[in-house]
């Protein structure tokens, strides 16, 4: 939830999900709607980079998922961002590898980010979307 400073951007954003082994992160259960919303948004490849960032928590090499609005697009994780905007206009930026962090390493992002992702993807639902340990 720090100010985004990874790359030049014309809009203010907050970072979410930029994880590293030397720093603790919240774990828990994340509602499937959040995961599905992230997958739906993943094919936009916001801020696509030329390099790849592999998961630093496991030996998985460049995870791939089925994403996009119809969940039928092969999306490679580790070289782009997912962006979501909440109702207050706050924009969040997360590495698309956040999907892997949630599903494989139990990362539990902030509730406001989860709500923004579900909203941005057009998947309405109840307010409770995460359950932290």
GROMACS elastic network, one bead per residue, 0.5 to 0.9 nm:
[ bonds ]
;  ai    aj funct       b0    kb
    1     4     6  0.84719   500
    1    13     6  0.89778   500
    1    14     6  0.52235   500
    1    16     6  0.55902   500
    1    17     6  0.86969   500
    1    92     6  0.82393   500
    1   110     6  0.83311   500
    2     5     6  0.87738   500
    2    13     6  0.85050   500
    2    14     6  0.54302   500
    2    15     6  0.53774   500
    2    16     6  0.78001   500
    3    12     6  0.74660   500
    3    13     6  0.61090   500
    3    15     6  0.61402   500
    4     7     6  0.79105   500
    4     9     6  0.86773   500
    4    12     6  0.69919   500
    4    13     6  0.52069   500
    4    14     6  0.50502   500
    4    15     6  0.52806   500
    4    92     6  0.84095   500
    4    93     6  0.74179   500
    5     8     6  0.71198   500
    5     9     6  0.82452   500
    5    13     6  0.84774   500
    5    14     6  0.88262   500
    5    15     6  0.84446   500
    6     9     6  0.87750   500
    7    47     6  0.82422   500
    8    11     6  0.89741   500
    9    12     6  0.73361   500
    9    13     6  0.86091   500
   11    91     6  0.81410   500
   12    90     6  0.79325   500
   12    91     6  0.70062   500
   12    92     6  0.87937   500
   13    83     6  0.88171   500
   13    90     6  0.67799   500
   13    92     6  0.52715   500
   13    93     6  0.63884   500
   14    90     6  0.77121   500
   14    91     6  0.63864   500
   14    93     6  0.60424   500
   14    94     6  0.85657   500
   15    18     6  0.70600   500
   15    92     6  0.59871   500
   15    93     6  0.51803   500
   15    94     6  0.60460   500
   15    95     6  0.88562   500
   16    19     6  0.86106   500
   16    92     6  0.66739   500
   16    93     6  0.60622   500
   16    95     6  0.78926   500
   16    98     6  0.84916   500
   16   109     6  0.70457   500
   16   110     6  0.78435   500
   16   113     6  0.75383   500
   17    25     6  0.88791   500
   17    93     6  0.83523   500
   17    94     6  0.54473   500
   17    95     6  0.66054   500
   17    96     6  0.89174   500
   17    97     6  0.82924   500
   17    98     6  0.57040   500
   17   101     6  0.80248   500
   17   107     6  0.81316   500
   17   108     6  0.88701   500
   17   109     6  0.67147   500
   18    94     6  0.66942   500
   18    95     6  0.65038   500
   18    97     6  0.86899   500
   18    98     6  0.76813   500
   19    22     6  0.87014   500
   19    23     6  0.72496   500
   19    24     6  0.84102   500
   19    25     6  0.74582   500
   19    56     6  0.84602   500
   19    98     6  0.84967   500
   19   101     6  0.83059   500
   20    23     6  0.57572   500
   20    24     6  0.81051   500
   20    25     6  0.88287   500
   20    55     6  0.88172   500
   20    56     6  0.66934   500
   20    57     6  0.79303   500
   21    24     6  0.73355   500
   21    56     6  0.66535   500
   21    57     6  0.66046   500
   25   107     6  0.68443   500
   25   108     6  0.77902   500
   25   109     6  0.86671   500
   26   106     6  0.82940   500
   26   107     6  0.60221   500
   26   108     6  0.53985   500
   26   109     6  0.71663   500
   26   110     6  0.86190   500
   26   132     6  0.68238   500
   26   133     6  0.75229   500
   27   102     6  0.84027   500
   27   105     6  0.78989   500
   27   106     6  0.51358   500
   27   109     6  0.80514   500
   27   131     6  0.84889   500
   27   132     6  0.57449   500
   27   133     6  0.58623   500
   28   102     6  0.86785   500
   28   106     6  0.56419   500
   28   107     6  0.64559   500
   28   108     6  0.51947   500
   28   109     6  0.88676   500
   28   130     6  0.71143   500
   28   131     6  0.54515   500
   29   102     6  0.83643   500
   29   106     6  0.67164   500
   29   107     6  0.81046   500
   29   108     6  0.66269   500
   29   129     6  0.85817   500
   29   130     6  0.57236   500
   29   131     6  0.50481   500
   29   132     6  0.63223   500
   29   133     6  0.78552   500
   30    33     6  0.83211   500
   30    34     6  0.68019   500
   30    35     6  0.74514   500
   30   102     6  0.73072   500
   30   103     6  0.85656   500
   30   106     6  0.80086   500
   30   107     6  0.82184   500
   30   108     6  0.62375   500
   30   109     6  0.80983   500
   30   114     6  0.85266   500
   30   129     6  0.61317   500
   30   131     6  0.63694   500
   30   132     6  0.82258   500
   31    34     6  0.55803   500
   31    35     6  0.69493   500
   31    36     6  0.89514   500
   31   114     6  0.88731   500
   31   128     6  0.82784   500
   31   129     6  0.50391   500
   31   130     6  0.58248   500
   31   131     6  0.82318   500
   32    35     6  0.50330   500
   32    36     6  0.60233   500
   32    37     6  0.83970   500
   32   129     6  0.84119   500
   33    36     6  0.50188   500
   33    37     6  0.58921   500
   33    38     6  0.84681   500
   33   118     6  0.67606   500
   33   123     6  0.72024   500
   33   124     6  0.86918   500
   33   125     6  0.80333   500
   33   129     6  0.78177   500
   34    37     6  0.50146   500
   34    38     6  0.61202   500
   34    39     6  0.85717   500
   34   114     6  0.59123   500
   34   115     6  0.77810   500
   34   117     6  0.65981   500
   34   118     6  0.57395   500
   34   123     6  0.86945   500
   34   129     6  0.71071   500
   34   130     6  0.86882   500
   35    38     6  0.51090   500
   35    39     6  0.61999   500
   35    40     6  0.86106   500
   35    99     6  0.66454   500
   35   102     6  0.78359   500
   35   103     6  0.79895   500
   35   114     6  0.89542   500
   35   117     6  0.89975   500
   35   118     6  0.88069   500
   36    40     6  0.60855   500
   36    41     6  0.86293   500
   36    67     6  0.82052   500
   36    71     6  0.84967   500
   36   118     6  0.83799   500
   36   121     6  0.88113   500
   36   123     6  0.88650   500
   37    41     6  0.62147   500
   37    42     6  0.84965   500
   37    69     6  0.86788   500
   37   114     6  0.89478   500
   37   117     6  0.60772   500
   37   118     6  0.53658   500
   37   119     6  0.84090   500
   37   120     6  0.79708   500
   37   121     6  0.53707   500
   37   122     6  0.80113   500
   37   123     6  0.69244   500
   38    41     6  0.51438   500
   38    42     6  0.59109   500
   38    67     6  0.81896   500
   38    68     6  0.88943   500
   38    82     6  0.73503   500
   38    96     6  0.80264   500
   38    98     6  0.85105   500
   38    99     6  0.67653   500
   38   117     6  0.65064   500
   38   118     6  0.78114   500
   38   121     6  0.77442   500
   39    42     6  0.50282   500
   39    43     6  0.75012   500
   39    65     6  0.76893   500
   39    66     6  0.71966   500
   39    68     6  0.61189   500
   39    69     6  0.79290   500
   39    71     6  0.71007   500
   39    75     6  0.85459   500
   39    96     6  0.87430   500
   39    99     6  0.73683   500
   40    43     6  0.68207   500
   40    44     6  0.86888   500
   40    66     6  0.88139   500
   40    67     6  0.52326   500
   40    70     6  0.72366   500
   40    71     6  0.64831   500
   40   121     6  0.66459   500
   41    44     6  0.60199   500
   41    45     6  0.83211   500
   41    67     6  0.74549   500
   41    68     6  0.60123   500
   41    69     6  0.71630   500
   41    82     6  0.64765   500
   41    83     6  0.78428   500
   41    84     6  0.85020   500
   41   117     6  0.81837   500
   41   120     6  0.81657   500
   41   121     6  0.64145   500
   42    45     6  0.61102   500
   42    46     6  0.82346   500
   42    67     6  0.61182   500
   42    68     6  0.61279   500
   42    69     6  0.89578   500
   42    75     6  0.69475   500
   42    76     6  0.89956   500
   42    77     6  0.85329   500
   42    80     6  0.83746   500
   42    81     6  0.76549   500
   42    82     6  0.59291   500
   42    83     6  0.88608   500
   42    96     6  0.63571   500
   42    99     6  0.89293   500
   43    46     6  0.84331   500
   43    67     6  0.61249   500
   43    69     6  0.81115   500
   43    73     6  0.71198   500
   43    74     6  0.81547   500
   43    75     6  0.61300   500
   43    76     6  0.89217   500
   43    82     6  0.86954   500
   44    68     6  0.76853   500
   44    80     6  0.87028   500
   44    81     6  0.84432   500
   44    82     6  0.74925   500
   45    48     6  0.54556   500
   45    75     6  0.86203   500
   45    79     6  0.80607   500
   45    80     6  0.51620   500
   45    81     6  0.61131   500
   45    82     6  0.69676   500
   45    96     6  0.80503   500
   46    80     6  0.56691   500
   46    82     6  0.59947   500
   46    83     6  0.70959   500
   46    96     6  0.89220   500
   47    79     6  0.82669   500
   47    80     6  0.54795   500
   47    81     6  0.58392   500
   47    82     6  0.84906   500
   48    51     6  0.88497   500
   48    79     6  0.58111   500
   48    81     6  0.69624   500
   49    52     6  0.73832   500
   49    78     6  0.89698   500
   49    79     6  0.52849   500
   49    80     6  0.60602   500
   50    79     6  0.70643   500
   51    78     6  0.83808   500
   51    79     6  0.62551   500
   52    62     6  0.76268   500
   52    77     6  0.82169   500
   52    78     6  0.52781   500
   52    80     6  0.86188   500
   53    56     6  0.85096   500
   53    62     6  0.78462   500
   53    77     6  0.83352   500
   53    79     6  0.62504   500
   53    97     6  0.83218   500
   54    57     6  0.89486   500
   54    58     6  0.88396   500
   54    59     6  0.84193   500
   54    60     6  0.75076   500
   54    61     6  0.62127   500
   54    62     6  0.58473   500
   54    63     6  0.82810   500
   54    77     6  0.84057   500
   54    78     6  0.60375   500
   54    79     6  0.88909   500
   54    97     6  0.83435   500
   55    58     6  0.60379   500
   55    59     6  0.71844   500
   55    60     6  0.66628   500
   55    61     6  0.74077   500
   55    62     6  0.76956   500
   55    63     6  0.85792   500
   55    78     6  0.78064   500
   55    97     6  0.76320   500
   55   100     6  0.82537   500
   55   101     6  0.81439   500
   56    59     6  0.76230   500
   56    60     6  0.88726   500
   57    60     6  0.86106   500
   57   101     6  0.87512   500
   57   105     6  0.78820   500
   58    61     6  0.86068   500
   58   105     6  0.89285   500
   60    63     6  0.65894   500
   62    76     6  0.66441   500
   62    77     6  0.60564   500
   62    78     6  0.64627   500
   62    97     6  0.89659   500
   63    75     6  0.85680   500
   63    76     6  0.61049   500
   63    77     6  0.54520   500
   63    78     6  0.76139   500
   63    97     6  0.79956   500
   63   100     6  0.73121   500
   64    74     6  0.66542   500
   64    75     6  0.55106   500
   64    77     6  0.57823   500
   65    71     6  0.86217   500
   65    73     6  0.80065   500
   65    74     6  0.58632   500
   65    75     6  0.53415   500
   65    76     6  0.66352   500
   65    77     6  0.76116   500
   65    99     6  0.89162   500
   66    70     6  0.87910   500
   66    71     6  0.51431   500
   66    72     6  0.54032   500
   66    73     6  0.52434   500
   66    75     6  0.60241   500
   66    76     6  0.89020   500
   67    70     6  0.70584   500
   67    72     6  0.58942   500
   67    73     6  0.51126   500
   67    74     6  0.62947   500
   67    75     6  0.59902   500
   68    72     6  0.64920   500
   68    73     6  0.55955   500
   68    74     6  0.82500   500
   68    75     6  0.79852   500
   69    72     6  0.78283   500
   69    73     6  0.84360   500
   69   121     6  0.83296   500
   70    73     6  0.75662   500
   71    74     6  0.83293   500
   76    79     6  0.75558   500
   76    80     6  0.87596   500
   76    96     6  0.85603   500
   76    97     6  0.87668   500
   77    80     6  0.71537   500
   77    95     6  0.82243   500
   77    96     6  0.55850   500
   77    97     6  0.50498   500
   77    98     6  0.85298   500
   77    99     6  0.81634   500
   77   100     6  0.79064   500
   78    81     6  0.83815   500
   78    95     6  0.68815   500
   78    96     6  0.61297   500
   78    97     6  0.50446   500
   78    98     6  0.87581   500
   79    95     6  0.75461   500
   79    96     6  0.72715   500
   79    97     6  0.79718   500
   80    94     6  0.86352   500
   80    95     6  0.59695   500
   80    96     6  0.56855   500
   80    97     6  0.81137   500
   81    93     6  0.63638   500
   81    94     6  0.53814   500
   81    97     6  0.80989   500
   81    98     6  0.89560   500
   82    92     6  0.81305   500
   82    93     6  0.57722   500
   82    94     6  0.52701   500
   82    95     6  0.60724   500
   82    96     6  0.54840   500
   82    98     6  0.87033   500
   82   117     6  0.88313   500
   83    91     6  0.67868   500
   83    92     6  0.55209   500
   83    94     6  0.64713   500
   83    95     6  0.87723   500
   83   117     6  0.77743   500
   83   120     6  0.85488   500
   84    90     6  0.83139   500
   84    91     6  0.55927   500
   84    92     6  0.52922   500
   84    93     6  0.67731   500
   84    94     6  0.86966   500
   84   113     6  0.75957   500
   84   116     6  0.55675   500
   84   117     6  0.51607   500
   84   118     6  0.84714   500
   84   119     6  0.80057   500
   84   120     6  0.56118   500
   84   121     6  0.82209   500
   85    88     6  0.79700   500
   85    89     6  0.59013   500
   85    90     6  0.55052   500
   85    92     6  0.62403   500
   85   113     6  0.83486   500
   85   116     6  0.53257   500
   85   117     6  0.71679   500
   85   119     6  0.77288   500
   85   120     6  0.61985   500
   86    89     6  0.54287   500
   86    90     6  0.54718   500
   86    91     6  0.65684   500
   86    92     6  0.82184   500
   86   112     6  0.76201   500
   86   113     6  0.76973   500
   86   115     6  0.71309   500
   86   117     6  0.77985   500
   86   119     6  0.70172   500
   86   120     6  0.74775   500
   87    90     6  0.73917   500
   87   116     6  0.74404   500
   87   119     6  0.82228   500
   88    91     6  0.89325   500
   90   116     6  0.86199   500
   91   113     6  0.88448   500
   91   116     6  0.82105   500
   92   113     6  0.67071   500
   92   116     6  0.79322   500
   92   117     6  0.86395   500
   94    97     6  0.79851   500
   94    98     6  0.65636   500
   95    98     6  0.56369   500
   95    99     6  0.85076   500
   96    99     6  0.62132   500
   96   100     6  0.81198   500
   97   100     6  0.53050   500
   97   101     6  0.64339   500
   97   102     6  0.88370   500
   98   102     6  0.61216   500
   98   103     6  0.85699   500
   98   107     6  0.80561   500
   98   109     6  0.88228   500
   99   102     6  0.52764   500
   99   103     6  0.61863   500
   99   104     6  0.83360   500
  100   103     6  0.51929   500
  100   104     6  0.55274   500
  100   105     6  0.72746   500
  100   106     6  0.89426   500
  100   107     6  0.88347   500
  101   104     6  0.55294   500
  101   106     6  0.64337   500
  101   107     6  0.54514   500
  101   108     6  0.86103   500
  102   105     6  0.57124   500
  102   108     6  0.64127   500
  102   109     6  0.80380   500
  103   106     6  0.59536   500
  103   107     6  0.76267   500
  104   107     6  0.81052   500
  108   111     6  0.84317   500
  108   130     6  0.68520   500
  108   131     6  0.76771   500
  108   132     6  0.64069   500
  108   133     6  0.87947   500
  109   112     6  0.84493   500
  109   113     6  0.67413   500
  109   114     6  0.68061   500
  109   130     6  0.79034   500
  109   132     6  0.89932   500
  110   113     6  0.54184   500
  110   114     6  0.65103   500
  110   115     6  0.89325   500
  110   130     6  0.81323   500
  111   114     6  0.50364   500
  111   115     6  0.62504   500
  111   116     6  0.86309   500
  111   127     6  0.86160   500
  111   128     6  0.78146   500
  111   129     6  0.67467   500
  111   130     6  0.64160   500
  112   115     6  0.51367   500
  112   116     6  0.61670   500
  112   117     6  0.86590   500
  113   116     6  0.50293   500
  113   117     6  0.61567   500
  113   118     6  0.86817   500
  114   117     6  0.51682   500
  114   118     6  0.62873   500
  114   119     6  0.85524   500
  114   129     6  0.66533   500
  114   130     6  0.77418   500
  115   118     6  0.52331   500
  115   119     6  0.60490   500
  115   120     6  0.85264   500
  115   124     6  0.88287   500
  115   125     6  0.87967   500
  115   127     6  0.71224   500
  115   128     6  0.85763   500
  115   129     6  0.72353   500
  116   119     6  0.50151   500
  116   120     6  0.59227   500
  116   121     6  0.84846   500
  117   120     6  0.51455   500
  117   121     6  0.61500   500
  117   122     6  0.85587   500
  117   123     6  0.86094   500
  118   121     6  0.52732   500
  118   122     6  0.62193   500
  118   123     6  0.51179   500
  118   124     6  0.63969   500
  118   125     6  0.78586   500
  119   122     6  0.50342   500
  119   123     6  0.58806   500
  119   124     6  0.61798   500
  119   125     6  0.87110   500
  120   123     6  0.76966   500
  121   124     6  0.86058   500
  125   128     6  0.84634   500
  125   129     6  0.84714   500
  126   129     6  0.72262   500
  128   131     6  0.79273   500
